[in-house]
Amino acid sequence: MSTNFPMHSAFLALVGLSLFHSVSSQFSPSFPYSSQKVRGVNLGGWLVLEPWITPSIFDNTGNPNIVDEWTFGQYYDRATATNVLQDHWNTWITQDDFANIAAAGLNHVRLPIGYWAFEVGPGEPYIQGQLPYLQNAVQWAGQYGLMLIVDLHGAPGSQNGYDNSGHRLPYPTWQSNQTNIARTDAIIKQIASMFAGQANVVPIIAPLNEPAGYYGSSVLTPLRQYYYDSYGNIRYPYGTSTQSNTVVLLHDAFQPLSYWNGFETTPDFQGVAMDTHIYQVFSNADVQMSWQSHINTACGTQSTLSNFDLWLMVGEWSPAITDCATYLNGRGNGARYDGSYPGSTYVGSCTGVTGSASTFSSSYKTFLRQFWEAQVISYEKSNGWLMWTWKTEGADEWSYLAGLQNGWIPWSPTDLQYPTICG
């Protein structure tokens, strides 16, 4: 389907440049992003299933073709699938988790949700029922003084083909069909309207997680237009010229930050932030690095992160240094680290580097603490960070909660044992 993307200037003409300038001084988010650091965690695997976060949900189906939330609805008995999801939503994240997150000295949570929570199209097998839990999360965040980022993690057609978009595909199709994009726009309008009066608890909306910009202009051209439209949808949720104080958090689409220089900057745009995700496990080169090289790589991000023209946060990162967690690369796929992933070569055994912290050596746990601190120190050269993720069934190296319980994450994120680890 051929599509025409109206030019940026058409968008500005539509909203009115004079309007931007006249209100440019009025934008005041409910969290002081310019002066205080975001310190937060993601609530991964709750309202969007991820096989590696809750492998039991997938294993219990007995069907190896169930690899994401789409196929979970498609191939599993509908009544059973619905019961499993409802039980998961009720138990995976509860009010106690919000209490613990606040007790750990964090100030933000990022909550991934899929488009299908809001709208399911013909032939789409998704099961709905997530929205009451989103509302619970906002209520709990408010109760414990936490800021909540609503993150659209999956869009119609899939923006990246990852299982965590809801639909694992060989190639993303979100960008290839204007209807997909229009549906996504409508959902962002719905989210913005839903929380327009609650910016004190929901200060940020992220209109699209990890779009696959590495495919080039076929993704980036429609994405840039979508980001312009999302600005209008999030900042003008009332159907009038009245602006919200909601921050628009744009993912960098895996492009270097320099690619986005000058994009949606002041004075024409207010309250825009950039989200970058930093992992050191998703390539052969990454998993071959020594412990010290992982630390050095984290420290080496500081100059890039400290020089950007928008608010910037590292919205996903982890102390994990292997891809050993079961199903991390997708259900049915192995790991680069132990050579069981196609095209990889053996680096080491996955025993003792993933799974239960009870199997971790004291030297490995010390390293996890050092690596966690090196990343926190470095990512605070930007406006802050949100670690992925709060909780996992069995991959403790990825779990903020397990880190707190086992000593490689401090109960206050400023309580550093290695403050000079980056020099």
Disulfide bonds with the S-S distance in Angstrom:
Cys299-Cys422 2.01
Cys324-Cys350 1.99
